[in-house]
Amino acid sequence: QRQHLRQGWGWMSRDIQDAWREMMQSATPERRAEVQAKLQSMTPDERMTYRRQLSEDYLKQKAAKK
């Protein structure tokens, strides 16, 4: 748990972490750069919230495609 906190994931579930990884791997280089730039300008709490939101949105879009 401490390792996750240090990595900026807080108490996020494994599903959210996996969705984040999948979303970033499938994103265009421009989109990845945009997300990373935004993350760099945020506080740790804001980063955690932003990652969770993007991951949840990605999962919703993925489910809607099925």
C-alpha atoms as one frame of an Amber mdcrd trajectory, in Angstrom:
protein
   0.000   0.000   0.000   2.830   2.379   0.757   4.356   1.600  -2.597   1.102
   2.595  -4.330   0.985   5.834  -2.367   4.558   6.621  -3.332   3.733   5.953
  -6.957   0.815   8.380  -6.777  -1.967   5.829  -7.013  -3.336   6.244  -3.502
  -5.928   3.597  -2.781  -7.027   3.075  -6.387  -8.236  -0.346  -7.334  -6.257
  -2.605  -9.610  -8.950  -2.182 -12.305  -8.386   1.567 -12.375  -4.615   1.109
 -12.543  -4.970  -1.389 -15.394  -7.380   0.909 -17.247  -4.910   3.785 -16.908
  -2.090   1.677 -18.329  -4.226   0.418 -21.216  -5.545   3.911 -21.983  -2.068
   5.442 -22.049  -0.664   2.632 -24.192  -3.443   3.063 -26.750  -3.251   6.888
 -26.784  -1.495   8.847 -29.486   1.912  10.315 -28.629   0.320  13.781 -28.659
  -2.375  12.734 -26.187   0.183  11.074 -23.884   2.290  14.246 -23.901  -0.791
  16.357 -23.151  -1.799  14.157 -20.196   1.745  14.004 -18.808   2.144  17.793
 -19.056  -1.108  18.301 -17.178  -0.103  15.787 -14.500   3.198  17.613 -13.951
   1.354  20.830 -13.105  -0.891  19.226 -10.469  -0.592  18.468  -6.770  -0.452
  14.780  -5.776  -4.131  14.765  -4.771  -5.155  16.424  -8.024  -3.097  13.884
  -9.993  -4.809  10.998  -8.241  -8.257  12.451  -8.960  -7.357  13.209 -12.582
  -6.000   9.692 -13.170  -9.095   8.134 -11.628 -11.403  10.296 -13.749  -9.589
   9.542 -17.004  -9.478   5.834 -16.185 -13.184   5.694 -15.324 -14.059   7.590
 -18.518 -11.929   5.151 -20.518 -13.686   2.167 -18.947 -17.102   3.692 -19.732
 -16.123   4.272 -23.375 -14.742   0.756 -23.617 -17.959  -0.726 -22.191 -20.093
   1.360 -24.553 -18.218  -0.057 -27.557 -19.094  -3.637 -26.618
